[in-house]
Amino acid sequence: MAIAAQAPDDHSFMSRMEGLVGNSVLAAESVPAAVGIVAYTGGDPMRTIAIGASIGNDTDSIATMAGAIAGAWRGLAGVPADLCAEFEAANRADFDLGAIAAGLGDLAWRHWQERRHG
């Protein structure tokens, strides 16, 4: 988190993350890199994905994990409406994104309630 807080710009952040944390396919590197990117971007989904895709090495995994965390944190409000509309139009035949999100939210809530109340 200190790397995220102290970085003066994107390039410095990515260089320090690569040097101190790593950005390889190893979970010990890619997972902390993803979390660090989310901290650095303040959870902005689009910026998070862009930084993750630019950090080098295992960019697809890092950007996907970081983007998923940022998306869960910020929700659809963090994604431009025109991009959401384009995605939904292109995938409407395959699935209903809103229904999937609501279903996953309900599942998580039920799981939390069961764990909390036994």
Phi and psi restraints in degrees (range 20) as a CNS / XPLOR table:
assign (resid 1 and name C) (resid 2 and name N)
       (resid 2 and name CA) (resid 2 and name C) 1.0 -63.2 20.0 2
assign (resid 2 and name N) (resid 2 and name CA)
       (resid 2 and name C) (resid 3 and name N) 1.0 -36.8 20.0 2
assign (resid 2 and name C) (resid 3 and name N)
       (resid 3 and name CA) (resid 3 and name C) 1.0 -60.6 20.0 2
assign (resid 3 and name N) (resid 3 and name CA)
       (resid 3 and name C) (resid 4 and name N) 1.0 -44.2 20.0 2
assign (resid 3 and name C) (resid 4 and name N)
       (resid 4 and name CA) (resid 4 and name C) 1.0 -64.7 20.0 2
assign (resid 4 and name N) (resid 4 and name CA)
       (resid 4 and name C) (resid 5 and name N) 1.0 -42.0 20.0 2
assign (resid 4 and name C) (resid 5 and name N)
       (resid 5 and name CA) (resid 5 and name C) 1.0 -71.7 20.0 2
assign (resid 5 and name N) (resid 5 and name CA)
       (resid 5 and name C) (resid 6 and name N) 1.0 -30.3 20.0 2
assign (resid 5 and name C) (resid 6 and name N)
       (resid 6 and name CA) (resid 6 and name C) 1.0 -96.6 20.0 2
assign (resid 6 and name N) (resid 6 and name CA)
       (resid 6 and name C) (resid 7 and name N) 1.0 -9.7 20.0 2
assign (resid 6 and name C) (resid 7 and name N)
       (resid 7 and name CA) (resid 7 and name C) 1.0 -71.8 20.0 2
assign (resid 7 and name N) (resid 7 and name CA)
       (resid 7 and name C) (resid 8 and name N) 1.0 126.2 20.0 2
assign (resid 7 and name C) (resid 8 and name N)
       (resid 8 and name CA) (resid 8 and name C) 1.0 -78.7 20.0 2
assign (resid 8 and name N) (resid 8 and name CA)
       (resid 8 and name C) (resid 9 and name N) 1.0 -19.7 20.0 2
assign (resid 8 and name C) (resid 9 and name N)
       (resid 9 and name CA) (resid 9 and name C) 1.0 -159.4 20.0 2
assign (resid 9 and name N) (resid 9 and name CA)
       (resid 9 and name C) (resid 10 and name N) 1.0 170.4 20.0 2
assign (resid 9 and name C) (resid 10 and name N)
       (resid 10 and name CA) (resid 10 and name C) 1.0 -59.6 20.0 2
assign (resid 10 and name N) (resid 10 and name CA)
       (resid 10 and name C) (resid 11 and name N) 1.0 -45.4 20.0 2
assign (resid 10 and name C) (resid 11 and name N)
       (resid 11 and name CA) (resid 11 and name C) 1.0 -60.8 20.0 2
assign (resid 11 and name N) (resid 11 and name CA)
       (resid 11 and name C) (resid 12 and name N) 1.0 -45.4 20.0 2
assign (resid 11 and name C) (resid 12 and name N)
       (resid 12 and name CA) (resid 12 and name C) 1.0 -62.2 20.0 2
assign (resid 12 and name N) (resid 12 and name CA)
       (resid 12 and name C) (resid 13 and name N) 1.0 -42.5 20.0 2
assign (resid 12 and name C) (resid 13 and name N)
       (resid 13 and name CA) (resid 13 and name C) 1.0 -59.7 20.0 2
assign (resid 13 and name N) (resid 13 and name CA)
       (resid 13 and name C) (resid 14 and name N) 1.0 -51.1 20.0 2
assign (resid 13 and name C) (resid 14 and name N)
       (resid 14 and name CA) (resid 14 and name C) 1.0 -63.2 20.0 2
assign (resid 14 and name N) (resid 14 and name CA)
       (resid 14 and name C) (resid 15 and name N) 1.0 -39.4 20.0 2
assign (resid 14 and name C) (resid 15 and name N)
       (resid 15 and name CA) (resid 15 and name C) 1.0 -63.7 20.0 2
assign (resid 15 and name N) (resid 15 and name CA)
       (resid 15 and name C) (resid 16 and name N) 1.0 -43.6 20.0 2
assign (resid 15 and name C) (resid 16 and name N)
       (resid 16 and name CA) (resid 16 and name C) 1.0 -68.8 20.0 2
assign (resid 16 and name N) (resid 16 and name CA)
       (resid 16 and name C) (resid 17 and name N) 1.0 -40.7 20.0 2
assign (resid 16 and name C) (resid 17 and name N)
       (resid 17 and name CA) (resid 17 and name C) 1.0 -61.0 20.0 2
assign (resid 17 and name N) (resid 17 and name CA)
       (resid 17 and name C) (resid 18 and name N) 1.0 -45.4 20.0 2
assign (resid 17 and name C) (resid 18 and name N)
       (resid 18 and name CA) (resid 18 and name C) 1.0 -62.7 20.0 2
assign (resid 18 and name N) (resid 18 and name CA)
       (resid 18 and name C) (resid 19 and name N) 1.0 -43.0 20.0 2
assign (resid 18 and name C) (resid 19 and name N)
       (resid 19 and name CA) (resid 19 and name C) 1.0 -72.6 20.0 2
assign (resid 19 and name N) (resid 19 and name CA)
       (resid 19 and name C) (resid 20 and name N) 1.0 -37.8 20.0 2
assign (resid 19 and name C) (resid 20 and name N)
       (resid 20 and name CA) (resid 20 and name C) 1.0 -98.1 20.0 2
assign (resid 20 and name N) (resid 20 and name CA)
       (resid 20 and name C) (resid 21 and name N) 1.0 -34.4 20.0 2
assign (resid 20 and name C) (resid 21 and name N)
       (resid 21 and name CA) (resid 21 and name C) 1.0 -104.4 20.0 2
assign (resid 21 and name N) (resid 21 and name CA)
       (resid 21 and name C) (resid 22 and name N) 1.0 -44.0 20.0 2
assign (resid 21 and name C) (resid 22 and name N)
       (resid 22 and name CA) (resid 22 and name C) 1.0 101.6 20.0 2
assign (resid 22 and name N) (resid 22 and name CA)
       (resid 22 and name C) (resid 23 and name N) 1.0 166.8 20.0 2
assign (resid 22 and name C) (resid 23 and name N)
       (resid 23 and name CA) (resid 23 and name C) 1.0 -148.9 20.0 2
assign (resid 23 and name N) (resid 23 and name CA)
       (resid 23 and name C) (resid 24 and name N) 1.0 32.8 20.0 2
assign (resid 23 and name C) (resid 24 and name N)
       (resid 24 and name CA) (resid 24 and name C) 1.0 -86.8 20.0 2
assign (resid 24 and name N) (resid 24 and name CA)
       (resid 24 and name C) (resid 25 and name N) 1.0 -173.7 20.0 2
assign (resid 24 and name C) (resid 25 and name N)
       (resid 25 and name CA) (resid 25 and name C) 1.0 -74.5 20.0 2
assign (resid 25 and name N) (resid 25 and name CA)
       (resid 25 and name C) (resid 26 and name N) 1.0 -10.0 20.0 2
assign (resid 25 and name C) (resid 26 and name N)
       (resid 26 and name CA) (resid 26 and name C) 1.0 -66.7 20.0 2
assign (resid 26 and name N) (resid 26 and name CA)
       (resid 26 and name C) (resid 27 and name N) 1.0 132.3 20.0 2
assign (resid 26 and name C) (resid 27 and name N)
       (resid 27 and name CA) (resid 27 and name C) 1.0 -59.4 20.0 2
assign (resid 27 and name N) (resid 27 and name CA)
       (resid 27 and name C) (resid 28 and name N) 1.0 -32.4 20.0 2
assign (resid 27 and name C) (resid 28 and name N)
       (resid 28 and name CA) (resid 28 and name C) 1.0 -64.3 20.0 2
assign (resid 28 and name N) (resid 28 and name CA)
       (resid 28 and name C) (resid 29 and name N) 1.0 -17.0 20.0 2
assign (resid 28 and name C) (resid 29 and name N)
       (resid 29 and name CA) (resid 29 and name C) 1.0 -107.7 20.0 2
assign (resid 29 and name N) (resid 29 and name CA)
       (resid 29 and name C) (resid 30 and name N) 1.0 -48.6 20.0 2
assign (resid 29 and name C) (resid 30 and name N)
       (resid 30 and name CA) (resid 30 and name C) 1.0 -68.1 20.0 2
assign (resid 30 and name N) (resid 30 and name CA)
       (resid 30 and name C) (resid 31 and name N) 1.0 -37.4 20.0 2
assign (resid 30 and name C) (resid 31 and name N)
       (resid 31 and name CA) (resid 31 and name C) 1.0 -68.2 20.0 2
assign (resid 31 and name N) (resid 31 and name CA)
       (resid 31 and name C) (resid 32 and name N) 1.0 -50.2 20.0 2
assign (resid 31 and name C) (resid 32 and name N)
       (resid 32 and name CA) (resid 32 and name C) 1.0 -62.2 20.0 2
assign (resid 32 and name N) (resid 32 and name CA)
       (resid 32 and name C) (resid 33 and name N) 1.0 -33.4 20.0 2
assign (resid 32 and name C) (resid 33 and name N)
       (resid 33 and name CA) (resid 33 and name C) 1.0 -62.8 20.0 2
assign (resid 33 and name N) (resid 33 and name CA)
       (resid 33 and name C) (resid 34 and name N) 1.0 -43.6 20.0 2
assign (resid 33 and name C) (resid 34 and name N)
       (resid 34 and name CA) (resid 34 and name C) 1.0 -62.1 20.0 2
assign (resid 34 and name N) (resid 34 and name CA)
       (resid 34 and name C) (resid 35 and name N) 1.0 -45.5 20.0 2
assign (resid 34 and name C) (resid 35 and name N)
       (resid 35 and name CA) (resid 35 and name C) 1.0 -64.9 20.0 2
assign (resid 35 and name N) (resid 35 and name CA)
       (resid 35 and name C) (resid 36 and name N) 1.0 -40.5 20.0 2
assign (resid 35 and name C) (resid 36 and name N)
       (resid 36 and name CA) (resid 36 and name C) 1.0 -62.0 20.0 2
assign (resid 36 and name N) (resid 36 and name CA)
       (resid 36 and name C) (resid 37 and name N) 1.0 -38.8 20.0 2
assign (resid 36 and name C) (resid 37 and name N)
       (resid 37 and name CA) (resid 37 and name C) 1.0 -64.0 20.0 2
assign (resid 37 and name N) (resid 37 and name CA)
       (resid 37 and name C) (resid 38 and name N) 1.0 -43.2 20.0 2
assign (resid 37 and name C) (resid 38 and name N)
       (resid 38 and name CA) (resid 38 and name C) 1.0 -60.9 20.0 2
assign (resid 38 and name N) (resid 38 and name CA)
       (resid 38 and name C) (resid 39 and name N) 1.0 -42.3 20.0 2
assign (resid 38 and name C) (resid 39 and name N)
       (resid 39 and name CA) (resid 39 and name C) 1.0 -62.9 20.0 2
assign (resid 39 and name N) (resid 39 and name CA)
       (resid 39 and name C) (resid 40 and name N) 1.0 -43.0 20.0 2
assign (resid 39 and name C) (resid 40 and name N)
       (resid 40 and name CA) (resid 40 and name C) 1.0 -63.6 20.0 2
assign (resid 40 and name N) (resid 40 and name CA)
       (resid 40 and name C) (resid 41 and name N) 1.0 -40.4 20.0 2
assign (resid 40 and name C) (resid 41 and name N)
       (resid 41 and name CA) (resid 41 and name C) 1.0 -88.0 20.0 2
assign (resid 41 and name N) (resid 41 and name CA)
       (resid 41 and name C) (resid 42 and name N) 1.0 -3.7 20.0 2
assign (resid 41 and name C) (resid 42 and name N)
       (resid 42 and name CA) (resid 42 and name C) 1.0 69.1 20.0 2
assign (resid 42 and name N) (resid 42 and name CA)
       (resid 42 and name C) (resid 43 and name N) 1.0 17.9 20.0 2
assign (resid 42 and name C) (resid 43 and name N)
       (resid 43 and name CA) (resid 43 and name C) 1.0 84.3 20.0 2
assign (resid 43 and name N) (resid 43 and name CA)
       (resid 43 and name C) (resid 44 and name N) 1.0 9.7 20.0 2
assign (resid 43 and name C) (resid 44 and name N)
       (resid 44 and name CA) (resid 44 and name C) 1.0 -66.7 20.0 2
assign (resid 44 and name N) (resid 44 and name CA)
       (resid 44 and name C) (resid 45 and name N) 1.0 112.3 20.0 2
assign (resid 44 and name C) (resid 45 and name N)
       (resid 45 and name CA) (resid 45 and name C) 1.0 -56.7 20.0 2
assign (resid 45 and name N) (resid 45 and name CA)
       (resid 45 and name C) (resid 46 and name N) 1.0 -46.2 20.0 2
assign (resid 45 and name C) (resid 46 and name N)
       (resid 46 and name CA) (resid 46 and name C) 1.0 -68.0 20.0 2
assign (resid 46 and name N) (resid 46 and name CA)
       (resid 46 and name C) (resid 47 and name N) 1.0 -42.4 20.0 2
assign (resid 46 and name C) (resid 47 and name N)
       (resid 47 and name CA) (resid 47 and name C) 1.0 -67.8 20.0 2
assign (resid 47 and name N) (resid 47 and name CA)
       (resid 47 and name C) (resid 48 and name N) 1.0 -38.5 20.0 2
assign (resid 47 and name C) (resid 48 and name N)
       (resid 48 and name CA) (resid 48 and name C) 1.0 -59.4 20.0 2
assign (resid 48 and name N) (resid 48 and name CA)
       (resid 48 and name C) (resid 49 and name N) 1.0 -47.1 20.0 2
assign (resid 48 and name C) (resid 49 and name N)
       (resid 49 and name CA) (resid 49 and name C) 1.0 -64.8 20.0 2
assign (resid 49 and name N) (resid 49 and name CA)
       (resid 49 and name C) (resid 50 and name N) 1.0 -40.7 20.0 2
assign (resid 49 and name C) (resid 50 and name N)
       (resid 50 and name CA) (resid 50 and name C) 1.0 -63.3 20.0 2
assign (resid 50 and name N) (resid 50 and name CA)
       (resid 50 and name C) (resid 51 and name N) 1.0 -44.1 20.0 2
assign (resid 50 and name C) (resid 51 and name N)
       (resid 51 and name CA) (resid 51 and name C) 1.0 -66.0 20.0 2
assign (resid 51 and name N) (resid 51 and name CA)
       (resid 51 and name C) (resid 52 and name N) 1.0 -44.3 20.0 2
assign (resid 51 and name C) (resid 52 and name N)
       (resid 52 and name CA) (resid 52 and name C) 1.0 -59.9 20.0 2
assign (resid 52 and name N) (resid 52 and name CA)
       (resid 52 and name C) (resid 53 and name N) 1.0 -38.5 20.0 2
assign (resid 52 and name C) (resid 53 and name N)
       (resid 53 and name CA) (resid 53 and name C) 1.0 -74.8 20.0 2
assign (resid 53 and name N) (resid 53 and name CA)
       (resid 53 and name C) (resid 54 and name N) 1.0 -14.7 20.0 2
assign (resid 53 and name C) (resid 54 and name N)
       (resid 54 and name CA) (resid 54 and name C) 1.0 -104.6 20.0 2
assign (resid 54 and name N) (resid 54 and name CA)
       (resid 54 and name C) (resid 55 and name N) 1.0 -7.1 20.0 2
assign (resid 54 and name C) (resid 55 and name N)
       (resid 55 and name CA) (resid 55 and name C) 1.0 -74.2 20.0 2
assign (resid 55 and name N) (resid 55 and name CA)
       (resid 55 and name C) (resid 56 and name N) 1.0 -18.1 20.0 2
assign (resid 55 and name C) (resid 56 and name N)
       (resid 56 and name CA) (resid 56 and name C) 1.0 97.6 20.0 2
assign (resid 56 and name N) (resid 56 and name CA)
       (resid 56 and name C) (resid 57 and name N) 1.0 168.1 20.0 2
assign (resid 56 and name C) (resid 57 and name N)
       (resid 57 and name CA) (resid 57 and name C) 1.0 56.2 20.0 2
assign (resid 57 and name N) (resid 57 and name CA)
       (resid 57 and name C) (resid 58 and name N) 1.0 -113.8 20.0 2
assign (resid 57 and name C) (resid 58 and name N)
       (resid 58 and name CA) (resid 58 and name C) 1.0 -84.1 20.0 2
assign (resid 58 and name N) (resid 58 and name CA)
       (resid 58 and name C) (resid 59 and name N) 1.0 57.2 20.0 2
assign (resid 58 and name C) (resid 59 and name N)
       (resid 59 and name CA) (resid 59 and name C) 1.0 -62.8 20.0 2
assign (resid 59 and name N) (resid 59 and name CA)
       (resid 59 and name C) (resid 60 and name N) 1.0 -36.7 20.0 2
assign (resid 59 and name C) (resid 60 and name N)
       (resid 60 and name CA) (resid 60 and name C) 1.0 -64.8 20.0 2
assign (resid 60 and name N) (resid 60 and name CA)
       (resid 60 and name C) (resid 61 and name N) 1.0 -44.5 20.0 2
assign (resid 60 and name C) (resid 61 and name N)
       (resid 61 and name CA) (resid 61 and name C) 1.0 -68.5 20.0 2
assign (resid 61 and name N) (resid 61 and name CA)
       (resid 61 and name C) (resid 62 and name N) 1.0 -44.5 20.0 2
assign (resid 61 and name C) (resid 62 and name N)
       (resid 62 and name CA) (resid 62 and name C) 1.0 -64.1 20.0 2
assign (resid 62 and name N) (resid 62 and name CA)
       (resid 62 and name C) (resid 63 and name N) 1.0 -47.1 20.0 2
assign (resid 62 and name C) (resid 63 and name N)
       (resid 63 and name CA) (resid 63 and name C) 1.0 -64.3 20.0 2
assign (resid 63 and name N) (resid 63 and name CA)
       (resid 63 and name C) (resid 64 and name N) 1.0 -37.0 20.0 2
assign (resid 63 and name C) (resid 64 and name N)
       (resid 64 and name CA) (resid 64 and name C) 1.0 -67.0 20.0 2
assign (resid 64 and name N) (resid 64 and name CA)
       (resid 64 and name C) (resid 65 and name N) 1.0 -47.6 20.0 2
assign (resid 64 and name C) (resid 65 and name N)
       (resid 65 and name CA) (resid 65 and name C) 1.0 -63.4 20.0 2
assign (resid 65 and name N) (resid 65 and name CA)
       (resid 65 and name C) (resid 66 and name N) 1.0 -47.5 20.0 2
assign (resid 65 and name C) (resid 66 and name N)
       (resid 66 and name CA) (resid 66 and name C) 1.0 -63.3 20.0 2
assign (resid 66 and name N) (resid 66 and name CA)
       (resid 66 and name C) (resid 67 and name N) 1.0 -43.1 20.0 2
assign (resid 66 and name C) (resid 67 and name N)
       (resid 67 and name CA) (resid 67 and name C) 1.0 -63.4 20.0 2
assign (resid 67 and name N) (resid 67 and name CA)
       (resid 67 and name C) (resid 68 and name N) 1.0 -38.5 20.0 2
assign (resid 67 and name C) (resid 68 and name N)
       (resid 68 and name CA) (resid 68 and name C) 1.0 -65.0 20.0 2
assign (resid 68 and name N) (resid 68 and name CA)
       (resid 68 and name C) (resid 69 and name N) 1.0 -42.5 20.0 2
assign (resid 68 and name C) (resid 69 and name N)
       (resid 69 and name CA) (resid 69 and name C) 1.0 -63.9 20.0 2
assign (resid 69 and name N) (resid 69 and name CA)
       (resid 69 and name C) (resid 70 and name N) 1.0 -47.5 20.0 2
assign (resid 69 and name C) (resid 70 and name N)
       (resid 70 and name CA) (resid 70 and name C) 1.0 -63.5 20.0 2
assign (resid 70 and name N) (resid 70 and name CA)
       (resid 70 and name C) (resid 71 and name N) 1.0 -40.2 20.0 2
assign (resid 70 and name C) (resid 71 and name N)
       (resid 71 and name CA) (resid 71 and name C) 1.0 -64.6 20.0 2
assign (resid 71 and name N) (resid 71 and name CA)
       (resid 71 and name C) (resid 72 and name N) 1.0 -40.0 20.0 2
assign (resid 71 and name C) (resid 72 and name N)
       (resid 72 and name CA) (resid 72 and name C) 1.0 -65.7 20.0 2
assign (resid 72 and name N) (resid 72 and name CA)
       (resid 72 and name C) (resid 73 and name N) 1.0 -35.4 20.0 2
assign (resid 72 and name C) (resid 73 and name N)
       (resid 73 and name CA) (resid 73 and name C) 1.0 -72.6 20.0 2
assign (resid 73 and name N) (resid 73 and name CA)
       (resid 73 and name C) (resid 74 and name N) 1.0 -49.7 20.0 2
assign (resid 73 and name C) (resid 74 and name N)
       (resid 74 and name CA) (resid 74 and name C) 1.0 -94.5 20.0 2
assign (resid 74 and name N) (resid 74 and name CA)
       (resid 74 and name C) (resid 75 and name N) 1.0 -22.2 20.0 2
assign (resid 74 and name C) (resid 75 and name N)
       (resid 75 and name CA) (resid 75 and name C) 1.0 71.7 20.0 2
assign (resid 75 and name N) (resid 75 and name CA)
       (resid 75 and name C) (resid 76 and name N) 1.0 -169.3 20.0 2
assign (resid 75 and name C) (resid 76 and name N)
       (resid 76 and name CA) (resid 76 and name C) 1.0 -64.4 20.0 2
assign (resid 76 and name N) (resid 76 and name CA)
       (resid 76 and name C) (resid 77 and name N) 1.0 -20.6 20.0 2
assign (resid 76 and name C) (resid 77 and name N)
       (resid 77 and name CA) (resid 77 and name C) 1.0 -61.5 20.0 2
assign (resid 77 and name N) (resid 77 and name CA)
       (resid 77 and name C) (resid 78 and name N) 1.0 -22.5 20.0 2
assign (resid 77 and name C) (resid 78 and name N)
       (resid 78 and name CA) (resid 78 and name C) 1.0 -87.0 20.0 2
assign (resid 78 and name N) (resid 78 and name CA)
       (resid 78 and name C) (resid 79 and name N) 1.0 -2.9 20.0 2
assign (resid 78 and name C) (resid 79 and name N)
       (resid 79 and name CA) (resid 79 and name C) 1.0 -113.9 20.0 2
assign (resid 79 and name N) (resid 79 and name CA)
       (resid 79 and name C) (resid 80 and name N) 1.0 133.2 20.0 2
assign (resid 79 and name C) (resid 80 and name N)
       (resid 80 and name CA) (resid 80 and name C) 1.0 -54.5 20.0 2
assign (resid 80 and name N) (resid 80 and name CA)
       (resid 80 and name C) (resid 81 and name N) 1.0 135.3 20.0 2
assign (resid 80 and name C) (resid 81 and name N)
       (resid 81 and name CA) (resid 81 and name C) 1.0 -57.9 20.0 2
assign (resid 81 and name N) (resid 81 and name CA)
       (resid 81 and name C) (resid 82 and name N) 1.0 -38.0 20.0 2
assign (resid 81 and name C) (resid 82 and name N)
       (resid 82 and name CA) (resid 82 and name C) 1.0 -66.8 20.0 2
assign (resid 82 and name N) (resid 82 and name CA)
       (resid 82 and name C) (resid 83 and name N) 1.0 -33.4 20.0 2
assign (resid 82 and name C) (resid 83 and name N)
       (resid 83 and name CA) (resid 83 and name C) 1.0 -69.4 20.0 2
assign (resid 83 and name N) (resid 83 and name CA)
       (resid 83 and name C) (resid 84 and name N) 1.0 -41.2 20.0 2
assign (resid 83 and name C) (resid 84 and name N)
       (resid 84 and name CA) (resid 84 and name C) 1.0 -61.7 20.0 2
assign (resid 84 and name N) (resid 84 and name CA)
       (resid 84 and name C) (resid 85 and name N) 1.0 -44.3 20.0 2
assign (resid 84 and name C) (resid 85 and name N)
       (resid 85 and name CA) (resid 85 and name C) 1.0 -62.7 20.0 2
assign (resid 85 and name N) (resid 85 and name CA)
       (resid 85 and name C) (resid 86 and name N) 1.0 -41.7 20.0 2
assign (resid 85 and name C) (resid 86 and name N)
       (resid 86 and name CA) (resid 86 and name C) 1.0 -63.8 20.0 2
assign (resid 86 and name N) (resid 86 and name CA)
       (resid 86 and name C) (resid 87 and name N) 1.0 -43.9 20.0 2
assign (resid 86 and name C) (resid 87 and name N)
       (resid 87 and name CA) (resid 87 and name C) 1.0 -62.5 20.0 2
assign (resid 87 and name N) (resid 87 and name CA)
       (resid 87 and name C) (resid 88 and name N) 1.0 -46.5 20.0 2
assign (resid 87 and name C) (resid 88 and name N)
       (resid 88 and name CA) (resid 88 and name C) 1.0 -63.5 20.0 2
assign (resid 88 and name N) (resid 88 and name CA)
       (resid 88 and name C) (resid 89 and name N) 1.0 -40.8 20.0 2
assign (resid 88 and name C) (resid 89 and name N)
       (resid 89 and name CA) (resid 89 and name C) 1.0 -63.8 20.0 2
assign (resid 89 and name N) (resid 89 and name CA)
       (resid 89 and name C) (resid 90 and name N) 1.0 -39.9 20.0 2
assign (resid 89 and name C) (resid 90 and name N)
       (resid 90 and name CA) (resid 90 and name C) 1.0 -72.9 20.0 2
assign (resid 90 and name N) (resid 90 and name CA)
       (resid 90 and name C) (resid 91 and name N) 1.0 -24.0 20.0 2
assign (resid 90 and name C) (resid 91 and name N)
       (resid 91 and name CA) (resid 91 and name C) 1.0 -116.9 20.0 2
assign (resid 91 and name N) (resid 91 and name CA)
       (resid 91 and name C) (resid 92 and name N) 1.0 7.9 20.0 2
assign (resid 91 and name C) (resid 92 and name N)
       (resid 92 and name CA) (resid 92 and name C) 1.0 -55.1 20.0 2
assign (resid 92 and name N) (resid 92 and name CA)
       (resid 92 and name C) (resid 93 and name N) 1.0 -38.6 20.0 2
assign (resid 92 and name C) (resid 93 and name N)
       (resid 93 and name CA) (resid 93 and name C) 1.0 -69.5 20.0 2
assign (resid 93 and name N) (resid 93 and name CA)
       (resid 93 and name C) (resid 94 and name N) 1.0 -25.3 20.0 2
assign (resid 93 and name C) (resid 94 and name N)
       (resid 94 and name CA) (resid 94 and name C) 1.0 -88.5 20.0 2
assign (resid 94 and name N) (resid 94 and name CA)
       (resid 94 and name C) (resid 95 and name N) 1.0 -38.9 20.0 2
assign (resid 94 and name C) (resid 95 and name N)
       (resid 95 and name CA) (resid 95 and name C) 1.0 -166.9 20.0 2
assign (resid 95 and name N) (resid 95 and name CA)
       (resid 95 and name C) (resid 96 and name N) 1.0 162.3 20.0 2
assign (resid 95 and name C) (resid 96 and name N)
       (resid 96 and name CA) (resid 96 and name C) 1.0 -103.6 20.0 2
assign (resid 96 and name N) (resid 96 and name CA)
       (resid 96 and name C) (resid 97 and name N) 1.0 103.6 20.0 2
assign (resid 96 and name C) (resid 97 and name N)
       (resid 97 and name CA) (resid 97 and name C) 1.0 -57.5 20.0 2
assign (resid 97 and name N) (resid 97 and name CA)
       (resid 97 and name C) (resid 98 and name N) 1.0 -42.0 20.0 2
assign (resid 97 and name C) (resid 98 and name N)
       (resid 98 and name CA) (resid 98 and name C) 1.0 -62.7 20.0 2
assign (resid 98 and name N) (resid 98 and name CA)
       (resid 98 and name C) (resid 99 and name N) 1.0 -42.6 20.0 2
assign (resid 98 and name C) (resid 99 and name N)
       (resid 99 and name CA) (resid 99 and name C) 1.0 -66.8 20.0 2
assign (resid 99 and name N) (resid 99 and name CA)
       (resid 99 and name C) (resid 100 and name N) 1.0 -39.5 20.0 2
assign (resid 99 and name C) (resid 100 and name N)
       (resid 100 and name CA) (resid 100 and name C) 1.0 -64.1 20.0 2
assign (resid 100 and name N) (resid 100 and name CA)
       (resid 100 and name C) (resid 101 and name N) 1.0 -45.6 20.0 2
assign (resid 100 and name C) (resid 101 and name N)
       (resid 101 and name CA) (resid 101 and name C) 1.0 -61.8 20.0 2
assign (resid 101 and name N) (resid 101 and name CA)
       (resid 101 and name C) (resid 102 and name N) 1.0 -44.4 20.0 2
assign (resid 101 and name C) (resid 102 and name N)
       (resid 102 and name CA) (resid 102 and name C) 1.0 -63.7 20.0 2
assign (resid 102 and name N) (resid 102 and name CA)
       (resid 102 and name C) (resid 103 and name N) 1.0 -41.9 20.0 2
assign (resid 102 and name C) (resid 103 and name N)
       (resid 103 and name CA) (resid 103 and name C) 1.0 -63.2 20.0 2
assign (resid 103 and name N) (resid 103 and name CA)
       (resid 103 and name C) (resid 104 and name N) 1.0 -42.4 20.0 2
assign (resid 103 and name C) (resid 104 and name N)
       (resid 104 and name CA) (resid 104 and name C) 1.0 -66.0 20.0 2
assign (resid 104 and name N) (resid 104 and name CA)
       (resid 104 and name C) (resid 105 and name N) 1.0 -38.9 20.0 2
assign (resid 104 and name C) (resid 105 and name N)
       (resid 105 and name CA) (resid 105 and name C) 1.0 -62.8 20.0 2
assign (resid 105 and name N) (resid 105 and name CA)
       (resid 105 and name C) (resid 106 and name N) 1.0 -44.0 20.0 2
assign (resid 105 and name C) (resid 106 and name N)
       (resid 106 and name CA) (resid 106 and name C) 1.0 -62.5 20.0 2
assign (resid 106 and name N) (resid 106 and name CA)
       (resid 106 and name C) (resid 107 and name N) 1.0 -42.5 20.0 2
assign (resid 106 and name C) (resid 107 and name N)
       (resid 107 and name CA) (resid 107 and name C) 1.0 -61.8 20.0 2
assign (resid 107 and name N) (resid 107 and name CA)
       (resid 107 and name C) (resid 108 and name N) 1.0 -45.3 20.0 2
assign (resid 107 and name C) (resid 108 and name N)
       (resid 108 and name CA) (resid 108 and name C) 1.0 -62.6 20.0 2
assign (resid 108 and name N) (resid 108 and name CA)
       (resid 108 and name C) (resid 109 and name N) 1.0 -41.4 20.0 2
assign (resid 108 and name C) (resid 109 and name N)
       (resid 109 and name CA) (resid 109 and name C) 1.0 -63.4 20.0 2
assign (resid 109 and name N) (resid 109 and name CA)
       (resid 109 and name C) (resid 110 and name N) 1.0 -46.4 20.0 2
assign (resid 109 and name C) (resid 110 and name N)
       (resid 110 and name CA) (resid 110 and name C) 1.0 -61.5 20.0 2
assign (resid 110 and name N) (resid 110 and name CA)
       (resid 110 and name C) (resid 111 and name N) 1.0 -42.7 20.0 2
assign (resid 110 and name C) (resid 111 and name N)
       (resid 111 and name CA) (resid 111 and name C) 1.0 -61.3 20.0 2
assign (resid 111 and name N) (resid 111 and name CA)
       (resid 111 and name C) (resid 112 and name N) 1.0 -44.2 20.0 2
assign (resid 111 and name C) (resid 112 and name N)
       (resid 112 and name CA) (resid 112 and name C) 1.0 -63.3 20.0 2
assign (resid 112 and name N) (resid 112 and name CA)
       (resid 112 and name C) (resid 113 and name N) 1.0 -43.2 20.0 2
assign (resid 112 and name C) (resid 113 and name N)
       (resid 113 and name CA) (resid 113 and name C) 1.0 -62.5 20.0 2
assign (resid 113 and name N) (resid 113 and name CA)
       (resid 113 and name C) (resid 114 and name N) 1.0 -43.2 20.0 2
assign (resid 113 and name C) (resid 114 and name N)
       (resid 114 and name CA) (resid 114 and name C) 1.0 -63.0 20.0 2
assign (resid 114 and name N) (resid 114 and name CA)
       (resid 114 and name C) (resid 115 and name N) 1.0 -41.7 20.0 2
assign (resid 114 and name C) (resid 115 and name N)
       (resid 115 and name CA) (resid 115 and name C) 1.0 -68.3 20.0 2
assign (resid 115 and name N) (resid 115 and name CA)
       (resid 115 and name C) (resid 116 and name N) 1.0 -36.2 20.0 2
assign (resid 115 and name C) (resid 116 and name N)
       (resid 116 and name CA) (resid 116 and name C) 1.0 -72.8 20.0 2
assign (resid 116 and name N) (resid 116 and name CA)
       (resid 116 and name C) (resid 117 and name N) 1.0 -40.0 20.0 2
assign (resid 116 and name C) (resid 117 and name N)
       (resid 117 and name CA) (resid 117 and name C) 1.0 -105.6 20.0 2
assign (resid 117 and name N) (resid 117 and name CA)
       (resid 117 and name C) (resid 118 and name N) 1.0 2.5 20.0 2
